[in-house]
Amino acid sequence: MNNITDPRDEAMYPPGTALSYPSSGSRGPGGPVSILYQFVMRGDRRFTFLWHNTSGALQEGCAIDQCWGPAVGQQVVDRLKSLPPTDIEFGSLVSLGFAVTGMRDPIAYQQALHPKVYIPVHQGVASQPASSLEFKVAYLKQLEVMGPARFPPDQRPEPRWMVDPDDYVRPMVYDPKDERWRKPSGILGSSPCSSSHDDD
């Protein structure tokens, strides 16, 4: 994993410009709590998107405070697998262990969630601001190393890469009624907060 500086970094991020704005109240950079939201829309497609601010080491069950062990990590994986099918995952690309684990952790989330589209976010926390394309190379190589036996190509999401600052100012628009989001018969998915209304 090459977390290298883009030659344009100095011009795009001049010295003295804050790269983060900790406002969590916990005095941590972004706070010590991992957050994951899943949104399931009503209608026959049940368009679903998910956002998470970390891709912690599921295999070791690691959180910001300590590693709790594989059993705890497996509980998180089981919870992720129990969610309704995910169409789009806005998922943290960088885990704090990326120097050792590479792109293993973001891919572990994808193996549990089975999103159709993966949009990497939360890239500038532990990495250089403009190193996104280096991480893309590492992500694609990690998939290659895993091979089809460990993560079959037909189960992998379509990666829609984000490059800071260009892609952060471009809107992403998805039609919840698009045929692409149709779920297999009997797998519409539901949420603990869902109601009985199926209106579009």
PyMOL commands that place a pseudoatom at each C-alpha (Angstrom):
pseudoatom trace, name=CA, resn=MET, resi=1, chain=A, elem=C, hetatm=0, pos=[0.000, 0.000, 0.000]
pseudoatom trace, name=CA, resn=ASN, resi=2, chain=A, elem=C, hetatm=0, pos=[1.565, 3.268, -1.143]
pseudoatom trace, name=CA, resn=ASN, resi=3, chain=A, elem=C, hetatm=0, pos=[0.259, 6.196, 0.872]
pseudoatom trace, name=CA, resn=ILE, resi=4, chain=A, elem=C, hetatm=0, pos=[2.241, 8.700, -1.165]
pseudoatom trace, name=CA, resn=THR, resi=5, chain=A, elem=C, hetatm=0, pos=[1.785, 12.402, -1.566]
pseudoatom trace, name=CA, resn=ASP, resi=6, chain=A, elem=C, hetatm=0, pos=[0.362, 13.709, -4.807]
pseudoatom trace, name=CA, resn=PRO, resi=7, chain=A, elem=C, hetatm=0, pos=[2.699, 16.382, -6.260]
pseudoatom trace, name=CA, resn=ARG, resi=8, chain=A, elem=C, hetatm=0, pos=[-0.309, 18.740, -6.334]
pseudoatom trace, name=CA, resn=ASP, resi=9, chain=A, elem=C, hetatm=0, pos=[-0.996, 18.396, -2.588]
pseudoatom trace, name=CA, resn=GLU, resi=10, chain=A, elem=C, hetatm=0, pos=[0.825, 21.583, -1.613]
pseudoatom trace, name=CA, resn=ALA, resi=11, chain=A, elem=C, hetatm=0, pos=[-1.220, 23.632, -4.080]
pseudoatom trace, name=CA, resn=MET, resi=12, chain=A, elem=C, hetatm=0, pos=[-4.536, 21.957, -3.215]
pseudoatom trace, name=CA, resn=TYR, resi=13, chain=A, elem=C, hetatm=0, pos=[-3.944, 21.904, 0.540]
pseudoatom trace, name=CA, resn=PRO, resi=14, chain=A, elem=C, hetatm=0, pos=[-1.750, 24.913, 1.409]
pseudoatom trace, name=CA, resn=PRO, resi=15, chain=A, elem=C, hetatm=0, pos=[0.132, 24.885, 4.721]
pseudoatom trace, name=CA, resn=GLY, resi=16, chain=A, elem=C, hetatm=0, pos=[-2.067, 26.090, 7.559]
pseudoatom trace, name=CA, resn=THR, resi=17, chain=A, elem=C, hetatm=0, pos=[-5.256, 24.675, 6.041]
pseudoatom trace, name=CA, resn=ALA, resi=18, chain=A, elem=C, hetatm=0, pos=[-7.002, 22.360, 8.469]
pseudoatom trace, name=CA, resn=LEU, resi=19, chain=A, elem=C, hetatm=0, pos=[-7.578, 18.905, 6.980]
pseudoatom trace, name=CA, resn=SER, resi=20, chain=A, elem=C, hetatm=0, pos=[-9.962, 17.811, 9.701]
pseudoatom trace, name=CA, resn=TYR, resi=21, chain=A, elem=C, hetatm=0, pos=[-12.447, 19.469, 11.966]
pseudoatom trace, name=CA, resn=PRO, resi=22, chain=A, elem=C, hetatm=0, pos=[-12.849, 17.383, 15.119]
pseudoatom trace, name=CA, resn=SER, resi=23, chain=A, elem=C, hetatm=0, pos=[-16.188, 18.353, 16.594]
pseudoatom trace, name=CA, resn=SER, resi=24, chain=A, elem=C, hetatm=0, pos=[-17.265, 15.111, 18.178]
pseudoatom trace, name=CA, resn=GLY, resi=25, chain=A, elem=C, hetatm=0, pos=[-17.013, 16.311, 21.767]
pseudoatom trace, name=CA, resn=SER, resi=26, chain=A, elem=C, hetatm=0, pos=[-14.963, 13.205, 22.507]
pseudoatom trace, name=CA, resn=ARG, resi=27, chain=A, elem=C, hetatm=0, pos=[-11.739, 15.030, 21.628]
pseudoatom trace, name=CA, resn=GLY, resi=28, chain=A, elem=C, hetatm=0, pos=[-10.902, 12.279, 19.155]
pseudoatom trace, name=CA, resn=PRO, resi=29, chain=A, elem=C, hetatm=0, pos=[-10.413, 12.835, 15.420]
pseudoatom trace, name=CA, resn=GLY, resi=30, chain=A, elem=C, hetatm=0, pos=[-13.901, 11.972, 14.320]
pseudoatom trace, name=CA, resn=GLY, resi=31, chain=A, elem=C, hetatm=0, pos=[-14.782, 10.332, 17.622]
pseudoatom trace, name=CA, resn=PRO, resi=32, chain=A, elem=C, hetatm=0, pos=[-14.150, 6.839, 18.936]
pseudoatom trace, name=CA, resn=VAL, resi=33, chain=A, elem=C, hetatm=0, pos=[-17.517, 5.457, 17.839]
pseudoatom trace, name=CA, resn=SER, resi=34, chain=A, elem=C, hetatm=0, pos=[-17.955, 3.542, 14.606]
pseudoatom trace, name=CA, resn=ILE, resi=35, chain=A, elem=C, hetatm=0, pos=[-21.115, 4.625, 12.833]
pseudoatom trace, name=CA, resn=LEU, resi=36, chain=A, elem=C, hetatm=0, pos=[-23.045, 2.777, 10.132]
pseudoatom trace, name=CA, resn=TYR, resi=37, chain=A, elem=C, hetatm=0, pos=[-26.363, 3.906, 8.679]
pseudoatom trace, name=CA, resn=GLN, resi=38, chain=A, elem=C, hetatm=0, pos=[-28.508, 1.968, 6.236]
pseudoatom trace, name=CA, resn=PHE, resi=39, chain=A, elem=C, hetatm=0, pos=[-31.428, 3.615, 4.464]
pseudoatom trace, name=CA, resn=VAL, resi=40, chain=A, elem=C, hetatm=0, pos=[-34.148, 1.458, 2.876]
pseudoatom trace, name=CA, resn=MET, resi=41, chain=A, elem=C, hetatm=0, pos=[-36.663, 3.238, 0.677]
pseudoatom trace, name=CA, resn=ARG, resi=42, chain=A, elem=C, hetatm=0, pos=[-40.235, 2.203, 0.191]
pseudoatom trace, name=CA, resn=GLY, resi=43, chain=A, elem=C, hetatm=0, pos=[-41.440, 0.857, -3.133]
pseudoatom trace, name=CA, resn=ASP, resi=44, chain=A, elem=C, hetatm=0, pos=[-41.022, -2.359, -5.058]
pseudoatom trace, name=CA, resn=ARG, resi=45, chain=A, elem=C, hetatm=0, pos=[-37.251, -1.932, -5.516]
pseudoatom trace, name=CA, resn=ARG, resi=46, chain=A, elem=C, hetatm=0, pos=[-36.526, -1.197, -1.838]
pseudoatom trace, name=CA, resn=PHE, resi=47, chain=A, elem=C, hetatm=0, pos=[-33.592, 0.934, -2.989]
pseudoatom trace, name=CA, resn=THR, resi=48, chain=A, elem=C, hetatm=0, pos=[-31.000, 0.762, -0.241]
pseudoatom trace, name=CA, resn=PHE, resi=49, chain=A, elem=C, hetatm=0, pos=[-27.856, 2.676, 0.486]
pseudoatom trace, name=CA, resn=LEU, resi=50, chain=A, elem=C, hetatm=0, pos=[-25.471, 2.371, 3.381]
pseudoatom trace, name=CA, resn=TRP, resi=51, chain=A, elem=C, hetatm=0, pos=[-22.815, 4.675, 4.825]
pseudoatom trace, name=CA, resn=HIS, resi=52, chain=A, elem=C, hetatm=0, pos=[-20.115, 3.833, 7.363]
pseudoatom trace, name=CA, resn=ASN, resi=53, chain=A, elem=C, hetatm=0, pos=[-17.276, 5.914, 8.760]
pseudoatom trace, name=CA, resn=THR, resi=54, chain=A, elem=C, hetatm=0, pos=[-14.793, 3.118, 9.383]
pseudoatom trace, name=CA, resn=SER, resi=55, chain=A, elem=C, hetatm=0, pos=[-13.732, -0.227, 8.004]
pseudoatom trace, name=CA, resn=GLY, resi=56, chain=A, elem=C, hetatm=0, pos=[-12.238, -1.659, 11.141]
pseudoatom trace, name=CA, resn=ALA, resi=57, chain=A, elem=C, hetatm=0, pos=[-10.463, -4.979, 11.249]
pseudoatom trace, name=CA, resn=LEU, resi=58, chain=A, elem=C, hetatm=0, pos=[-13.403, -7.387, 11.335]
pseudoatom trace, name=CA, resn=GLN, resi=59, chain=A, elem=C, hetatm=0, pos=[-11.170, -10.454, 11.313]
pseudoatom trace, name=CA, resn=GLU, resi=60, chain=A, elem=C, hetatm=0, pos=[-9.510, -9.444, 14.589]
pseudoatom trace, name=CA, resn=GLY, resi=61, chain=A, elem=C, hetatm=0, pos=[-12.547, -7.657, 16.061]
pseudoatom trace, name=CA, resn=CYS, resi=62, chain=A, elem=C, hetatm=0, pos=[-10.589, -4.433, 16.489]
pseudoatom trace, name=CA, resn=ALA, resi=63, chain=A, elem=C, hetatm=0, pos=[-12.079, -1.114, 17.536]
pseudoatom trace, name=CA, resn=ILE, resi=64, chain=A, elem=C, hetatm=0, pos=[-10.369, 2.174, 18.273]
pseudoatom trace, name=CA, resn=ASP, resi=65, chain=A, elem=C, hetatm=0, pos=[-9.876, 1.255, 21.937]
pseudoatom trace, name=CA, resn=GLN, resi=66, chain=A, elem=C, hetatm=0, pos=[-8.621, -2.331, 21.568]
pseudoatom trace, name=CA, resn=CYS, resi=67, chain=A, elem=C, hetatm=0, pos=[-8.919, -5.602, 19.683]
pseudoatom trace, name=CA, resn=TRP, resi=68, chain=A, elem=C, hetatm=0, pos=[-11.735, -7.649, 21.210]
pseudoatom trace, name=CA, resn=GLY, resi=69, chain=A, elem=C, hetatm=0, pos=[-10.995, -10.841, 19.316]
pseudoatom trace, name=CA, resn=PRO, resi=70, chain=A, elem=C, hetatm=0, pos=[-12.327, -12.800, 16.332]
pseudoatom trace, name=CA, resn=ALA, resi=71, chain=A, elem=C, hetatm=0, pos=[-15.598, -13.741, 18.093]
pseudoatom trace, name=CA, resn=VAL, resi=72, chain=A, elem=C, hetatm=0, pos=[-16.576, -10.074, 18.407]
pseudoatom trace, name=CA, resn=GLY, resi=73, chain=A, elem=C, hetatm=0, pos=[-15.531, -9.439, 14.797]
pseudoatom trace, name=CA, resn=GLN, resi=74, chain=A, elem=C, hetatm=0, pos=[-17.728, -12.345, 13.679]
pseudoatom trace, name=CA, resn=GLN, resi=75, chain=A, elem=C, hetatm=0, pos=[-20.687, -10.862, 15.559]
pseudoatom trace, name=CA, resn=VAL, resi=76, chain=A, elem=C, hetatm=0, pos=[-20.257, -7.649, 13.566]
pseudoatom trace, name=CA, resn=VAL, resi=77, chain=A, elem=C, hetatm=0, pos=[-20.043, -9.630, 10.300]
pseudoatom trace, name=CA, resn=ASP, resi=78, chain=A, elem=C, hetatm=0, pos=[-23.214, -11.528, 11.237]
pseudoatom trace, name=CA, resn=ARG, resi=79, chain=A, elem=C, hetatm=0, pos=[-25.022, -8.227, 11.903]
pseudoatom trace, name=CA, resn=LEU, resi=80, chain=A, elem=C, hetatm=0, pos=[-23.891, -6.833, 8.555]
pseudoatom trace, name=CA, resn=LYS, resi=81, chain=A, elem=C, hetatm=0, pos=[-25.095, -9.976, 6.772]
pseudoatom trace, name=CA, resn=SER, resi=82, chain=A, elem=C, hetatm=0, pos=[-28.494, -9.680, 8.488]
pseudoatom trace, name=CA, resn=LEU, resi=83, chain=A, elem=C, hetatm=0, pos=[-29.187, -6.262, 6.971]
pseudoatom trace, name=CA, resn=PRO, resi=84, chain=A, elem=C, hetatm=0, pos=[-31.469, -5.925, 3.953]
pseudoatom trace, name=CA, resn=PRO, resi=85, chain=A, elem=C, hetatm=0, pos=[-29.643, -6.185, 0.591]
pseudoatom trace, name=CA, resn=THR, resi=86, chain=A, elem=C, hetatm=0, pos=[-27.480, -3.102, -0.018]
pseudoatom trace, name=CA, resn=ASP, resi=87, chain=A, elem=C, hetatm=0, pos=[-27.523, -1.412, -3.408]
pseudoatom trace, name=CA, resn=ILE, resi=88, chain=A, elem=C, hetatm=0, pos=[-24.918, 1.290, -2.805]
pseudoatom trace, name=CA, resn=GLU, resi=89, chain=A, elem=C, hetatm=0, pos=[-22.252, 1.284, -0.113]
pseudoatom trace, name=CA, resn=PHE, resi=90, chain=A, elem=C, hetatm=0, pos=[-20.626, 4.602, 0.779]
pseudoatom trace, name=CA, resn=GLY, resi=91, chain=A, elem=C, hetatm=0, pos=[-17.895, 2.945, 2.794]
pseudoatom trace, name=CA, resn=SER, resi=92, chain=A, elem=C, hetatm=0, pos=[-14.741, 4.052, 4.490]
pseudoatom trace, name=CA, resn=LEU, resi=93, chain=A, elem=C, hetatm=0, pos=[-11.798, 3.102, 2.322]
pseudoatom trace, name=CA, resn=VAL, resi=94, chain=A, elem=C, hetatm=0, pos=[-9.040, 3.564, 4.871]
pseudoatom trace, name=CA, resn=SER, resi=95, chain=A, elem=C, hetatm=0, pos=[-8.824, 1.531, 8.041]
pseudoatom trace, name=CA, resn=LEU, resi=96, chain=A, elem=C, hetatm=0, pos=[-6.220, 2.485, 10.618]
pseudoatom trace, name=CA, resn=GLY, resi=97, chain=A, elem=C, hetatm=0, pos=[-4.427, -0.805, 10.002]
pseudoatom trace, name=CA, resn=PHE, resi=98, chain=A, elem=C, hetatm=0, pos=[-4.075, -0.316, 6.236]
pseudoatom trace, name=CA, resn=ALA, resi=99, chain=A, elem=C, hetatm=0, pos=[-0.275, -0.370, 6.402]
pseudoatom trace, name=CA, resn=VAL, resi=100, chain=A, elem=C, hetatm=0, pos=[-0.511, -4.026, 7.506]
pseudoatom trace, name=CA, resn=THR, resi=101, chain=A, elem=C, hetatm=0, pos=[-3.879, -5.206, 6.183]
pseudoatom trace, name=CA, resn=GLY, resi=102, chain=A, elem=C, hetatm=0, pos=[-3.974, -3.263, 2.914]
pseudoatom trace, name=CA, resn=MET, resi=103, chain=A, elem=C, hetatm=0, pos=[-7.483, -3.217, 1.481]
pseudoatom trace, name=CA, resn=ARG, resi=104, chain=A, elem=C, hetatm=0, pos=[-8.579, -6.405, 3.254]
pseudoatom trace, name=CA, resn=ASP, resi=105, chain=A, elem=C, hetatm=0, pos=[-10.911, -4.627, 5.675]
pseudoatom trace, name=CA, resn=PRO, resi=106, chain=A, elem=C, hetatm=0, pos=[-13.016, -2.576, 3.211]
pseudoatom trace, name=CA, resn=ILE, resi=107, chain=A, elem=C, hetatm=0, pos=[-13.374, -5.731, 1.094]
pseudoatom trace, name=CA, resn=ALA, resi=108, chain=A, elem=C, hetatm=0, pos=[-14.497, -7.706, 4.166]
pseudoatom trace, name=CA, resn=TYR, resi=109, chain=A, elem=C, hetatm=0, pos=[-17.382, -5.243, 4.537]
pseudoatom trace, name=CA, resn=GLN, resi=110, chain=A, elem=C, hetatm=0, pos=[-18.280, -5.799, 0.876]
pseudoatom trace, name=CA, resn=GLN, resi=111, chain=A, elem=C, hetatm=0, pos=[-18.241, -9.566, 1.330]
pseudoatom trace, name=CA, resn=ALA, resi=112, chain=A, elem=C, hetatm=0, pos=[-20.734, -9.200, 4.176]
pseudoatom trace, name=CA, resn=LEU, resi=113, chain=A, elem=C, hetatm=0, pos=[-22.969, -6.532, 2.601]
pseudoatom trace, name=CA, resn=HIS, resi=114, chain=A, elem=C, hetatm=0, pos=[-22.892, -7.569, -1.111]
pseudoatom trace, name=CA, resn=PRO, resi=115, chain=A, elem=C, hetatm=0, pos=[-23.421, -4.036, -2.438]
pseudoatom trace, name=CA, resn=LYS, resi=116, chain=A, elem=C, hetatm=0, pos=[-23.956, -3.531, -6.149]
pseudoatom trace, name=CA, resn=VAL, resi=117, chain=A, elem=C, hetatm=0, pos=[-21.954, -0.285, -6.137]
pseudoatom trace, name=CA, resn=TYR, resi=118, chain=A, elem=C, hetatm=0, pos=[-19.082, 0.706, -3.840]
pseudoatom trace, name=CA, resn=ILE, resi=119, chain=A, elem=C, hetatm=0, pos=[-18.172, 4.361, -3.401]
pseudoatom trace, name=CA, resn=PRO, resi=120, chain=A, elem=C, hetatm=0, pos=[-15.078, 4.851, -1.225]
pseudoatom trace, name=CA, resn=VAL, resi=121, chain=A, elem=C, hetatm=0, pos=[-15.352, 7.679, 1.294]
pseudoatom trace, name=CA, resn=HIS, resi=122, chain=A, elem=C, hetatm=0, pos=[-13.566, 8.847, 4.436]
pseudoatom trace, name=CA, resn=GLN, resi=123, chain=A, elem=C, hetatm=0, pos=[-10.229, 8.730, 2.638]
pseudoatom trace, name=CA, resn=GLY, resi=124, chain=A, elem=C, hetatm=0, pos=[-8.333, 11.631, 4.173]
pseudoatom trace, name=CA, resn=VAL, resi=125, chain=A, elem=C, hetatm=0, pos=[-8.189, 10.524, 7.801]
pseudoatom trace, name=CA, resn=ALA, resi=126, chain=A, elem=C, hetatm=0, pos=[-5.137, 8.267, 7.934]
pseudoatom trace, name=CA, resn=SER, resi=127, chain=A, elem=C, hetatm=0, pos=[-3.887, 8.861, 4.418]
pseudoatom trace, name=CA, resn=GLN, resi=128, chain=A, elem=C, hetatm=0, pos=[-2.461, 11.670, 2.342]
pseudoatom trace, name=CA, resn=PRO, resi=129, chain=A, elem=C, hetatm=0, pos=[-5.232, 13.959, 1.032]
pseudoatom trace, name=CA, resn=ALA, resi=130, chain=A, elem=C, hetatm=0, pos=[-4.700, 13.160, -2.653]
pseudoatom trace, name=CA, resn=SER, resi=131, chain=A, elem=C, hetatm=0, pos=[-3.632, 9.499, -2.422]
pseudoatom trace, name=CA, resn=SER, resi=132, chain=A, elem=C, hetatm=0, pos=[-6.977, 8.113, -3.591]
pseudoatom trace, name=CA, resn=LEU, resi=133, chain=A, elem=C, hetatm=0, pos=[-5.689, 6.652, -6.846]
pseudoatom trace, name=CA, resn=GLU, resi=134, chain=A, elem=C, hetatm=0, pos=[-2.886, 4.841, -4.998]
pseudoatom trace, name=CA, resn=PHE, resi=135, chain=A, elem=C, hetatm=0, pos=[-5.545, 3.265, -2.812]
pseudoatom trace, name=CA, resn=LYS, resi=136, chain=A, elem=C, hetatm=0, pos=[-7.527, 2.319, -5.926]
pseudoatom trace, name=CA, resn=VAL, resi=137, chain=A, elem=C, hetatm=0, pos=[-4.503, 0.433, -7.268]
pseudoatom trace, name=CA, resn=ALA, resi=138, chain=A, elem=C, hetatm=0, pos=[-4.126, -1.346, -3.906]
pseudoatom trace, name=CA, resn=TYR, resi=139, chain=A, elem=C, hetatm=0, pos=[-7.864, -2.168, -3.814]
pseudoatom trace, name=CA, resn=LEU, resi=140, chain=A, elem=C, hetatm=0, pos=[-7.808, -3.728, -7.296]
pseudoatom trace, name=CA, resn=LYS, resi=141, chain=A, elem=C, hetatm=0, pos=[-4.624, -5.668, -6.489]
pseudoatom trace, name=CA, resn=GLN, resi=142, chain=A, elem=C, hetatm=0, pos=[-6.184, -6.958, -3.254]
pseudoatom trace, name=CA, resn=LEU, resi=143, chain=A, elem=C, hetatm=0, pos=[-9.150, -8.299, -5.255]
pseudoatom trace, name=CA, resn=GLU, resi=144, chain=A, elem=C, hetatm=0, pos=[-6.707, -9.936, -7.673]
pseudoatom trace, name=CA, resn=VAL, resi=145, chain=A, elem=C, hetatm=0, pos=[-4.765, -11.562, -4.820]
pseudoatom trace, name=CA, resn=MET, resi=146, chain=A, elem=C, hetatm=0, pos=[-7.977, -12.852, -3.221]
pseudoatom trace, name=CA, resn=GLY, resi=147, chain=A, elem=C, hetatm=0, pos=[-8.923, -14.502, -6.476]
pseudoatom trace, name=CA, resn=PRO, resi=148, chain=A, elem=C, hetatm=0, pos=[-12.329, -15.733, -7.610]
pseudoatom trace, name=CA, resn=ALA, resi=149, chain=A, elem=C, hetatm=0, pos=[-12.472, -18.520, -5.014]
pseudoatom trace, name=CA, resn=ARG, resi=150, chain=A, elem=C, hetatm=0, pos=[-12.436, -16.100, -2.060]
pseudoatom trace, name=CA, resn=PHE, resi=151, chain=A, elem=C, hetatm=0, pos=[-14.510, -13.303, -3.650]
pseudoatom trace, name=CA, resn=PRO, resi=152, chain=A, elem=C, hetatm=0, pos=[-16.219, -14.337, -6.911]
pseudoatom trace, name=CA, resn=PRO, resi=153, chain=A, elem=C, hetatm=0, pos=[-16.252, -11.542, -9.512]
pseudoatom trace, name=CA, resn=ASP, resi=154, chain=A, elem=C, hetatm=0, pos=[-20.047, -11.730, -9.896]
pseudoatom trace, name=CA, resn=GLN, resi=155, chain=A, elem=C, hetatm=0, pos=[-20.403, -10.874, -6.179]
pseudoatom trace, name=CA, resn=ARG, resi=156, chain=A, elem=C, hetatm=0, pos=[-18.048, -7.895, -6.257]
pseudoatom trace, name=CA, resn=PRO, resi=157, chain=A, elem=C, hetatm=0, pos=[-19.468, -4.376, -6.392]
pseudoatom trace, name=CA, resn=GLU, resi=158, chain=A, elem=C, hetatm=0, pos=[-18.862, -1.917, -9.170]
pseudoatom trace, name=CA, resn=PRO, resi=159, chain=A, elem=C, hetatm=0, pos=[-16.293, 0.524, -7.736]
pseudoatom trace, name=CA, resn=ARG, resi=160, chain=A, elem=C, hetatm=0, pos=[-17.078, 4.192, -8.373]
pseudoatom trace, name=CA, resn=TRP, resi=161, chain=A, elem=C, hetatm=0, pos=[-13.871, 5.847, -7.278]
pseudoatom trace, name=CA, resn=MET, resi=162, chain=A, elem=C, hetatm=0, pos=[-13.718, 9.243, -5.581]
pseudoatom trace, name=CA, resn=VAL, resi=163, chain=A, elem=C, hetatm=0, pos=[-10.724, 11.526, -6.142]
pseudoatom trace, name=CA, resn=ASP, resi=164, chain=A, elem=C, hetatm=0, pos=[-10.406, 14.521, -3.844]
pseudoatom trace, name=CA, resn=PRO, resi=165, chain=A, elem=C, hetatm=0, pos=[-11.143, 17.356, -4.534]
pseudoatom trace, name=CA, resn=ASP, resi=166, chain=A, elem=C, hetatm=0, pos=[-12.689, 16.845, -7.993]
pseudoatom trace, name=CA, resn=ASP, resi=167, chain=A, elem=C, hetatm=0, pos=[-15.325, 14.198, -7.288]
pseudoatom trace, name=CA, resn=TYR, resi=168, chain=A, elem=C, hetatm=0, pos=[-16.461, 15.695, -4.007]
pseudoatom trace, name=CA, resn=VAL, resi=169, chain=A, elem=C, hetatm=0, pos=[-18.122, 18.607, -5.816]
pseudoatom trace, name=CA, resn=ARG, resi=170, chain=A, elem=C, hetatm=0, pos=[-19.943, 16.440, -8.370]
pseudoatom trace, name=CA, resn=PRO, resi=171, chain=A, elem=C, hetatm=0, pos=[-23.427, 15.310, -7.372]
pseudoatom trace, name=CA, resn=MET, resi=172, chain=A, elem=C, hetatm=0, pos=[-24.212, 11.591, -7.460]
pseudoatom trace, name=CA, resn=VAL, resi=173, chain=A, elem=C, hetatm=0, pos=[-27.766, 10.891, -8.527]
pseudoatom trace, name=CA, resn=TYR, resi=174, chain=A, elem=C, hetatm=0, pos=[-29.449, 7.488, -8.445]
pseudoatom trace, name=CA, resn=ASP, resi=175, chain=A, elem=C, hetatm=0, pos=[-33.022, 6.669, -9.437]
pseudoatom trace, name=CA, resn=PRO, resi=176, chain=A, elem=C, hetatm=0, pos=[-34.594, 4.456, -6.744]
pseudoatom trace, name=CA, resn=LYS, resi=177, chain=A, elem=C, hetatm=0, pos=[-36.959, 3.050, -9.393]
pseudoatom trace, name=CA, resn=ASP, resi=178, chain=A, elem=C, hetatm=0, pos=[-34.119, 1.883, -11.656]
pseudoatom trace, name=CA, resn=GLU, resi=179, chain=A, elem=C, hetatm=0, pos=[-34.470, -1.774, -12.646]
pseudoatom trace, name=CA, resn=ARG, resi=180, chain=A, elem=C, hetatm=0, pos=[-30.907, -2.374, -11.467]
pseudoatom trace, name=CA, resn=TRP, resi=181, chain=A, elem=C, hetatm=0, pos=[-32.039, -2.191, -7.824]
pseudoatom trace, name=CA, resn=ARG, resi=182, chain=A, elem=C, hetatm=0, pos=[-34.721, -4.883, -8.165]
pseudoatom trace, name=CA, resn=LYS, resi=183, chain=A, elem=C, hetatm=0, pos=[-34.290, -7.590, -5.534]
pseudoatom trace, name=CA, resn=PRO, resi=184, chain=A, elem=C, hetatm=0, pos=[-34.811, -11.295, -6.207]
pseudoatom trace, name=CA, resn=SER, resi=185, chain=A, elem=C, hetatm=0, pos=[-38.340, -12.511, -5.520]
pseudoatom trace, name=CA, resn=GLY, resi=186, chain=A, elem=C, hetatm=0, pos=[-39.004, -12.768, -1.798]
pseudoatom trace, name=CA, resn=ILE, resi=187, chain=A, elem=C, hetatm=0, pos=[-35.927, -10.719, -0.831]
pseudoatom trace, name=CA, resn=LEU, resi=188, chain=A, elem=C, hetatm=0, pos=[-37.331, -7.217, -0.661]
pseudoatom trace, name=CA, resn=GLY, resi=189, chain=A, elem=C, hetatm=0, pos=[-35.710, -6.651, 2.689]
pseudoatom trace, name=CA, resn=SER, resi=190, chain=A, elem=C, hetatm=0, pos=[-37.115, -4.832, 5.620]
pseudoatom trace, name=CA, resn=SER, resi=191, chain=A, elem=C, hetatm=0, pos=[-35.843, -2.724, 8.426]
pseudoatom trace, name=CA, resn=PRO, resi=192, chain=A, elem=C, hetatm=0, pos=[-36.641, -2.731, 12.143]
pseudoatom trace, name=CA, resn=CYS, resi=193, chain=A, elem=C, hetatm=0, pos=[-38.023, 0.771, 11.499]
pseudoatom trace, name=CA, resn=SER, resi=194, chain=A, elem=C, hetatm=0, pos=[-40.053, -0.117, 8.412]
pseudoatom trace, name=CA, resn=SER, resi=195, chain=A, elem=C, hetatm=0, pos=[-43.782, 0.354, 8.158]
pseudoatom trace, name=CA, resn=SER, resi=196, chain=A, elem=C, hetatm=0, pos=[-46.359, -1.597, 6.240]
pseudoatom trace, name=CA, resn=HIS, resi=197, chain=A, elem=C, hetatm=0, pos=[-46.603, 1.093, 3.516]
pseudoatom trace, name=CA, resn=ASP, resi=198, chain=A, elem=C, hetatm=0, pos=[-45.100, 0.111, 0.168]
pseudoatom trace, name=CA, resn=ASP, resi=199, chain=A, elem=C, hetatm=0, pos=[-45.755, 3.404, -1.617]
pseudoatom trace, name=CA, resn=ASP, resi=200, chain=A, elem=C, hetatm=0, pos=[-43.254, 4.654, -4.191]
for i in range(1, 200): cmd.bond("trace and resi %d" % i, "trace and resi %d" % (i + 1))
show_as sticks, trace
zoom trace
